[in-house]
Amino acid sequence: MQAEIEQLFDQRPQIYSEEHFQLFQKFKQALNAGEIRAAEPDPSTKTGWRVNAWVKKGVLIGFRMGVTVDMSINTVRQPWFDKATFPAKQIGVGDGVRIVPGGSSIRDGCYIGQGVTCMPPMFINTGTWVGDGTMIDSHALVGSCAQVGSNCHISAAAQIGGVLEPVGAMPVIIEDEVLVGGNCGVYEGTIVKRGAVLGSGTILNRSTAVYDVVRGEIYRSSEDEPLVIPERAVVVPGSRAITIGPGRDWGLSLAAPIIVKYRDSKTDTKVQLEDLLR
């Protein structure tokens, strides 16, 4: 399937045939089943992850070949118009996923694990992976091709960016047992390693350095590597004074996420998801 997807991506036909649509449907079924994913763990790499560019190409093919159709539940009260290739994901009671009533949406072509809880209104885009036992809270976004591990809590209004293009770029990765606090933003291929905690309002992207006051290190992205937050790090919003020019004269500061500690038993107690909510 990889070879067929790459050929169809590189050699765009004037008209998509029935065989092309069948290939895309097969591809999307594999995404839904978790058999393929846009990025996957790879211990041999520096970040521990490998991008599967051909999978991202397959998602883009779906947008190319799809035509906009009426998907409305009610054309007056709830009009929906989107690509025919990406309807809402079909989920049944047997899938073990809770979608609490109130306006959430999950696009087809993504893997949603057992025990995932979706609080309204939240949105999960196509190409994503969400592991078992994770909670996606109200007004949270999981962007296209983002990878979210098991037993995570993506808190209210948190934004997990995707990164669909360029196809070779790492999508945002949230590993297992991570807490992403309310109103956080994780963008541009940032990798948050296992067990980390992002305090409310923390913003992480390729342009922002993270200052580790525990280990005395500064973490940055590079041209070839994304920003990586260490395992079990506790990150909170901070600021760093501008020391030259008008910024210094005006007393201005720039945003600077700070690692203030590493997770311990006290932290675990504070961030533990209540089993009764599940």
C-alpha positions in Angstrom: 0.0 0.0 0.0 2.9 2.4 0.7 4.2 2.1 -2.8 0.7 2.7 -4.3 0.1 5.7 -2.1 3.4 7.3 -2.9 2.9 6.7 -6.7 -0.6 8.3 -6.5 0.8 11.3 -4.6 3.7 11.9 -7.0 1.7 11.2 -10.2 -1.5 13.0 -9.7 -4.1 11.8 -12.3 -6.5 14.1 -14.1 -9.4 12.1 -12.8 -9.4 9.7 -9.8 -10.7 6.3 -10.7 -12.7 3.8 -8.6 -9.5 1.9 -7.9 -8.0 5.1 -6.5 -11.0 5.6 -4.2 -10.8 1.9 -3.1 -7.1 2.4 -2.3 -7.8 5.5 -0.2 -10.6 3.7 1.6 -8.2 0.8 2.4 -5.7 3.3 3.6 -8.2 5.1 5.9 -9.4 1.8 7.4 -5.8 1.1 8.3 -5.5 4.5 10.0 -8.8 3.8 11.9 -7.5 0.4 13.1 -4.2 1.8 14.2 -2.3 -0.4 11.8 -0.5 2.5 10.3 0.3 6.0 11.8 1.9 9.3 10.7 4.7 8.8 13.2 5.7 5.9 15.4 8.2 5.1 18.2 11.7 4.3 17.0 14.4 3.9 19.7 17.2 4.2 17.0 16.5 7.9 16.4 17.6 10.8 18.6 14.1 11.8 19.5 12.8 8.3 19.8 10.3 8.8 17.0 10.2 8.3 13.2 7.9 10.2 10.7 6.1 8.0 8.2 5.9 10.6 5.4 3.9 8.2 3.1 1.1 8.2 5.6 0.9 11.9 5.6 0.9 11.8 1.8 -2.1 9.4 2.0 -4.0 11.9 4.1 -3.3 14.7 1.6 -4.5 12.5 -1.2 -7.8 12.3 0.6 -8.2 16.1 0.5 -7.1 16.1 -3.2 -9.6 13.6 -4.4 -12.5 14.5 -2.1 -15.3 16.8 -3.3 -17.3 19.0 -0.9 -20.6 17.6 0.0 -23.5 18.3 2.3 -23.0 16.4 5.6 -25.6 18.4 7.5 -27.6 16.8 10.3 -30.0 19.7 9.7 -29.2 22.1 6.9 -30.8 25.0 8.7 -29.7 24.5 12.3 -26.5 22.5 11.9 -25.1 22.9 8.4 -22.0 20.8 7.7 -20.1 20.9 4.3 -16.9 19.0 4.0 -14.8 16.7 1.8 -16.7 13.5 1.1 -13.5 11.5 1.8 -13.5 12.7 5.5 -16.9 12.2 7.1 -17.3 11.9 10.9 -15.7 8.8 12.3 -18.1 5.9 12.9 -17.9 4.8 16.5 -20.1 2.3 18.3 -20.6 1.3 21.9 -18.4 -1.8 21.4 -15.4 0.5 20.7 -15.2 1.5 24.4 -15.0 5.2 23.6 -17.1 7.8 25.6 -18.3 10.8 23.5 -20.2 12.9 26.0 -23.2 14.7 24.4 -22.6 18.3 23.5 -21.1 19.0 20.1 -17.8 17.1 19.8 -16.5 15.9 16.5 -14.0 13.2 15.4 -12.9 13.1 11.8 -12.6 9.8 10.0 -9.1 8.3 9.5 -7.8 8.4 13.0 -7.2 5.8 15.8 -9.0 6.2 19.1 -8.1 3.7 21.8 -10.1 1.9 24.3 -11.3 3.9 27.3 -10.8 7.3 25.6 -13.1 10.0 27.0 -14.2 13.0 24.8 -15.7 15.9 26.7 -17.8 18.4 24.7 -17.0 20.3 22.6 -13.7 18.9 21.5 -12.3 18.1 18.0 -9.9 15.3 16.8 -8.7 15.7 13.3 -7.8 13.1 10.7 -4.5 11.1 10.8 -4.2 11.3 14.6 -3.5 8.6 17.1 -5.0 8.7 20.6 -4.0 6.0 23.0 -6.0 4.0 25.5 -7.4 5.7 28.6 -6.7 9.3 27.5 -9.1 12.1 28.2 -9.7 14.9 25.7 -11.4 17.7 27.6 -13.8 20.5 26.6 -12.7 22.8 23.8 -9.5 20.9 23.3 -8.1 20.3 19.8 -6.0 17.4 18.6 -4.6 18.5 15.2 -4.1 16.4 12.1 -1.5 13.6 12.4 -0.8 14.4 16.1 0.2 11.4 18.2 -1.2 11.3 21.8 -0.2 8.4 24.0 -2.1 6.4 26.6 -3.5 7.7 29.9 -2.9 11.3 29.0 -5.1 14.3 30.0 -5.5 17.0 27.4 -7.2 19.6 29.5 -9.8 22.1 28.6 -9.0 24.5 25.8 -5.6 22.9 25.2 -4.4 23.0 21.6 -2.3 20.1 20.3 -1.1 21.2 16.8 -0.8 18.6 14.1 1.7 19.2 11.3 0.4 17.7 8.1 2.8 19.6 5.8 5.5 19.4 4.9 5.1 15.6 4.8 8.6 14.9 6.2 8.1 17.1 9.3 7.5 15.5 12.7 3.9 16.0 13.9 3.3 16.9 17.5 4.0 14.0 19.8 2.5 13.6 23.3 3.8 10.5 24.9 2.1 8.3 27.5 0.9 9.6 30.9 1.4 13.3 30.0 -0.8 16.0 31.5 -1.4 19.0 29.2 -2.9 21.7 31.4 -5.7 24.0 30.4 -5.1 26.6 27.7 -1.7 25.1 26.8 -0.5 25.1 23.2 1.9 22.5 21.8 2.9 23.2 18.2 5.3 22.7 15.3 6.4 19.1 15.9 7.2 19.5 19.6 7.7 16.2 21.4 6.6 15.9 25.0 8.1 12.8 26.6 6.5 10.3 28.9 5.1 11.5 32.2 5.7 15.2 31.7 3.4 17.9 33.1 2.6 21.1 31.3 1.2 23.7 33.6 -1.8 25.8 32.5 -1.0 28.3 29.8 2.3 26.8 28.7 3.1 27.4 25.0 5.7 25.2 23.3 6.9 25.6 19.7 10.1 25.6 17.6 10.8 29.3 18.3 10.7 29.1 22.1 13.5 27.8 24.2 12.7 26.0 27.4 14.8 26.7 30.5 15.5 23.8 32.9 16.4 25.3 36.3 16.8 21.9 37.8 19.5 20.5 35.5 20.8 23.8 34.3 20.1 23.2 30.7 18.3 25.0 27.9 16.3 23.0 25.4 15.8 24.3 21.8 14.7 23.0 18.5 17.2 22.9 15.6 16.9 22.9 11.8 16.8 19.1 11.9 15.3 18.3 15.3 12.1 19.5 17.1 11.9 20.8 20.6 11.9 17.9 23.1 10.6 18.1 26.6 12.3 15.5 28.9 10.5 12.7 30.6 8.6 13.7 33.8 9.5 17.3 33.5 7.1 19.8 35.1 6.9 22.9 32.8 5.3 26.2 33.7 4.9 29.5 31.9 7.7 32.0 32.6 9.4 35.0 31.2 12.9 36.2 30.4 13.9 39.8 30.5 15.1 41.6 27.3 18.6 42.9 28.1 19.4 45.1 25.2 17.9 47.9 23.2 14.4 49.4 23.7 13.1 46.2 25.1 15.5 46.6 28.1 14.6 50.3 28.4 10.9 49.6 28.4 11.2 46.7 30.9 9.9 44.1 28.5 10.2 40.3 28.8 9.7 37.4 26.4 7.8 34.2 27.1 10.2 31.5 28.5 8.7 28.1 29.6 10.6 26.9 32.7 11.1 23.3 34.0 10.8 23.9 37.7 11.0 20.3 38.9 10.7 16.7 37.8 7.6 14.7 38.6 7.5 13.0 42.1 4.8 11.3 44.2 3.3 14.6 45.2 2.9 15.6 41.6 1.5 12.2 40.7 -1.2 12.7 43.4 -2.1 16.2 42.0 -2.5 15.1 38.4 -4.0 11.6 38.8 -7.1 11.2 36.7 -10.0 10.2 38.9 -11.2 6.7 37.9 -14.7 7.5 38.9 -14.8 10.0 35.9 -14.2 7.1 33.5 
